[in-house]
Amino acid sequence: MGTGDGSSEGAQKRLIAWLGELGERWGLPPNACRVHGHLYFNAAPASAAELAEALGMSRAEIREALAWLGEQALVHEAPPSQWRTSADPWALVTTAFEHRRARELPPALEVLRSSRRDAAGDPVLARQIGRLLDLVEDLAAIDAQARRLSPATLRSLLGIGGRVARLIGPPAGPRS
């Protein structure tokens, strides 16, 4: 992706394209990510026709993207026939994580537990499944405790953790 044309419109287009690419890498519908990005960055409701024109997508693609975003509780219809999303990125992330957690965590635990039982005759396989199950159960326990916190408290804790991590060193790179 290039550096852009220096305009706010160019910046918005780059960000929306990046969100579509990022969503696809995360297994999300790219068009839904683009529509969501447009609604978020404009911080104003838009009709399906406005979205189609702004994003160069068909009405059918917009309908499909809005339906998916609605199922994830990331957009809602603001009559008459206008769509909007939250202006708060923390609220959007927690909503997205909650829907993904509810959809993916219980089945993961179920398949790991039943597979460990079925693999009881193979000690190596049972051990490896058990290690993975321990990790997923730890994540589920952390998630359960985090959901007990208020959104404001969770936001503060994560914000403090992020600031401390940035003070300690670069956000990415090899571990020492």
C-alpha positions as CSV (number, residue, x, y, z in Angstrom):
1,M,0.0,0.0,0.0
2,G,1.4,3.4,-1.0
3,T,1.8,6.5,1.1
4,G,-1.3,8.1,-0.3
5,D,-2.2,11.4,-1.8
6,G,-2.0,13.4,1.4
7,S,-5.7,14.2,1.5
8,S,-8.2,13.2,4.1
9,E,-10.2,11.4,1.4
10,G,-7.1,9.5,0.4
11,A,-6.4,8.6,4.0
12,Q,-10.0,7.3,4.5
13,K,-9.8,5.3,1.3
14,R,-6.5,3.7,2.4
15,L,-7.8,2.9,5.8
16,I,-11.0,1.3,4.4
17,A,-9.0,-0.8,1.9
18,W,-6.7,-1.8,4.7
19,L,-9.6,-2.9,6.9
20,G,-11.0,-5.0,4.1
21,E,-7.6,-6.7,3.7
22,L,-7.2,-7.1,7.5
23,G,-10.6,-8.6,7.8
24,E,-9.9,-11.1,5.1
25,R,-6.7,-12.2,6.9
26,W,-8.7,-12.6,10.1
27,G,-11.4,-14.7,8.3
28,L,-14.0,-11.9,8.2
29,P,-15.9,-10.7,5.1
30,P,-13.8,-8.0,3.5
31,N,-16.8,-6.1,2.2
32,A,-18.4,-6.0,5.7
33,C,-15.1,-4.7,7.0
34,R,-15.0,-2.0,4.4
35,V,-18.7,-1.0,5.0
36,H,-18.0,-0.9,8.8
37,G,-14.9,1.2,8.2
38,H,-16.8,3.7,6.1
39,L,-19.5,4.1,8.7
40,Y,-17.0,4.4,11.6
41,F,-14.7,6.9,9.9
42,N,-17.6,9.1,8.7
43,A,-19.2,8.9,12.2
44,A,-22.6,9.5,10.6
45,P,-25.4,7.3,9.4
46,A,-25.5,6.3,5.7
47,S,-28.1,4.6,3.5
48,A,-27.3,1.5,1.5
49,A,-27.3,3.5,-1.6
50,E,-24.8,6.0,-0.2
51,L,-22.6,3.1,1.0
52,A,-22.7,1.5,-2.4
53,E,-21.8,4.7,-4.2
54,A,-19.0,5.6,-1.7
55,L,-17.4,2.2,-1.7
56,G,-18.0,1.2,-5.3
57,M,-20.0,-1.9,-4.3
58,S,-23.2,-3.3,-5.6
59,R,-26.4,-3.0,-3.6
60,A,-26.4,-6.8,-3.1
61,E,-22.8,-6.6,-1.7
62,I,-23.9,-3.8,0.6
63,R,-27.0,-5.8,1.8
64,E,-24.9,-8.8,2.5
65,A,-22.3,-6.8,4.4
66,L,-24.9,-5.0,6.5
67,A,-26.6,-8.3,7.3
68,W,-23.4,-9.8,8.5
69,L,-22.5,-6.6,10.5
70,G,-26.0,-6.6,12.0
71,E,-25.6,-10.3,13.1
72,Q,-22.4,-9.3,14.9
73,A,-24.2,-6.3,16.5
74,L,-21.7,-3.9,14.9
75,V,-24.2,-1.8,13.0
76,H,-27.8,-1.0,13.5
77,E,-30.5,0.6,11.4
78,A,-31.2,4.2,12.3
79,P,-34.4,5.0,10.5
80,P,-35.3,6.0,7.9
81,S,-33.1,3.4,6.1
82,Q,-29.9,4.7,7.5
83,W,-27.1,2.6,9.0
84,R,-24.7,3.5,11.8
85,T,-22.1,2.1,14.0
86,S,-20.6,3.1,17.4
87,A,-18.0,5.9,17.4
88,D,-16.2,4.2,20.3
89,P,-13.6,1.7,19.1
90,W,-13.4,0.0,22.5
91,A,-17.1,-0.7,22.3
92,L,-16.7,-2.1,18.8
93,V,-13.8,-4.4,19.8
94,T,-15.5,-5.7,22.9
95,T,-18.7,-6.4,20.9
96,A,-16.7,-8.2,18.2
97,F,-14.8,-10.2,20.8
98,E,-17.9,-11.2,22.7
99,H,-19.7,-12.5,19.6
100,R,-16.6,-14.4,18.5
101,R,-16.0,-15.8,22.0
102,A,-19.6,-17.0,22.2
103,R,-19.5,-18.6,18.8
104,E,-16.0,-20.2,19.0
105,L,-15.0,-20.9,22.6
106,P,-17.7,-23.5,23.6
107,P,-17.2,-25.6,20.5
108,A,-13.4,-25.5,20.9
109,L,-13.7,-26.7,24.5
110,E,-16.1,-29.5,23.5
111,V,-14.0,-30.9,20.7
112,L,-10.8,-30.7,22.8
113,R,-12.4,-32.5,25.8
114,S,-14.0,-35.2,23.7
115,S,-10.9,-35.7,21.6
116,R,-8.8,-36.1,24.8
117,R,-11.2,-38.8,26.0
118,D,-11.0,-40.5,22.7
119,A,-7.2,-40.4,22.6
120,A,-6.8,-41.9,26.0
121,G,-5.1,-45.0,24.4
122,D,-2.4,-42.9,22.8
123,P,-0.4,-41.2,25.6
124,V,1.5,-38.8,23.3
125,L,-1.7,-37.6,21.5
126,A,-3.6,-37.4,24.8
127,R,-0.8,-35.3,26.3
128,Q,-0.7,-32.9,23.4
129,I,-4.5,-32.5,23.3
130,G,-4.4,-31.9,27.1
131,R,-1.8,-29.2,26.7
132,L,-3.9,-27.4,24.1
133,L,-7.0,-27.9,26.3
134,D,-5.2,-26.4,29.3
135,L,-4.4,-23.3,27.2
136,V,-8.0,-22.9,26.0
137,E,-9.4,-23.5,29.5
138,D,-7.0,-20.8,30.8
139,L,-8.1,-18.4,28.1
140,A,-11.8,-19.2,29.0
141,A,-11.1,-18.5,32.7
142,I,-9.4,-15.2,31.9
143,D,-12.2,-14.3,29.6
144,A,-14.8,-15.1,32.3
145,Q,-13.0,-12.9,34.8
146,A,-12.6,-10.1,32.3
147,R,-16.3,-10.1,31.6
148,R,-17.0,-9.5,35.2
149,L,-15.3,-6.1,35.0
150,S,-17.1,-3.0,33.9
151,P,-16.3,-1.8,30.4
152,A,-14.6,1.3,32.0
153,T,-12.4,-0.8,34.2
154,L,-11.4,-3.2,31.5
155,R,-10.6,-0.2,29.2
156,S,-8.4,1.3,31.9
157,L,-6.6,-1.9,32.6
158,L,-5.9,-2.6,28.9
159,G,-4.9,1.0,28.4
160,I,-2.4,1.0,31.3
161,G,-1.0,-2.4,30.0
162,G,-0.6,-0.9,26.5
163,R,1.2,2.2,27.8
164,V,3.5,0.1,30.0
165,A,4.3,-2.2,27.1
166,R,5.2,0.8,24.8
167,L,7.5,2.1,27.5
168,I,9.3,-1.2,27.8
169,G,10.0,-1.6,24.2
170,P,8.9,-1.7,20.6
171,P,5.4,-3.2,20.0
172,A,6.7,-5.9,17.6
173,G,9.9,-7.8,17.0
174,P,11.8,-10.7,18.2
175,R,11.5,-11.8,21.8
176,S,14.5,-11.6,24.0
